[in-house]
Amino acid sequence: MIKFGDWLAEFKDVDRPIGDLANDMISENAIDTFNKVTSVDELPSNLTGEVLTVAIQAFEYYLIDTSVQ
């Protein structure tokens, strides 16, 4: 199964908040950190406010998307 960071990186060209999150993750070389996330509670602690909200929504979508594959 694809890991969260790798999955999120696929959204790097999307002109939406999920794309912004993906680009931030890539530019900060944080793909490995995001790949270790297995629950919302494990999202990086430096995410706050709207960025955290987008990350939570993205992770929830990741769970749905990967459960149907």
N, C-alpha and C positions, 0 to 999 in steps of 0.2 A: 504494500500500500504506500502511496506517495505521502511523504511527510509534509507537515503544515508549511514550513518555510519554502520548500520546493513548489508546493501547490500555489502559495501566495505569489511567488516570483513570476508565475505565468500571467499575472494581472498587471505587469509592469507597464504595458502600453495602454491600459484602460484609463480613460479620462473621467475617473470617478474617485471618490475617497479610497476605495480599495486599491486602486492603482497608485495613489499617492503613498499609501502605507507600504505597498510592495517596493516602490522606488526608494523610500526611506530605509527600509530594511536592507535592500541591496547596497545602497550607498554607505551604510554603516557597517557593512560586512557582517550582518547579523543573521544570515540565513541559517547557520548552524544553531544559533540560539533559538530561533523560531522552529527549527526542526525538532527540538527537544520538547516542545509544548505538546502535552497530551490532554490538557484541560484548560479551561478559562483561567483558573487560579494560577497557572504556570506561565501566563503571558508576562513578558518582561516588565519589571516593576517601574521602569522609567516611563512607561506609557501612561499618560494622564488625559483627562478631559475627553475631547472629541476623538482624539487619536485612539484612546483606550476603547471608546464606544465602537469605533470602526473595527478595531482589532477583535473585539468580542463578537461583533456581527460576522466578520470574516471567518472567525474560527467556527462559529455555529454553522455557517454555510459550508465550510470545509467538511464538517462532520456529516452533514446531509449529503453533500456531493460524493464523498468517498464511501458512504454506506450503500449507495446504489450501484457501485461499480462491481 
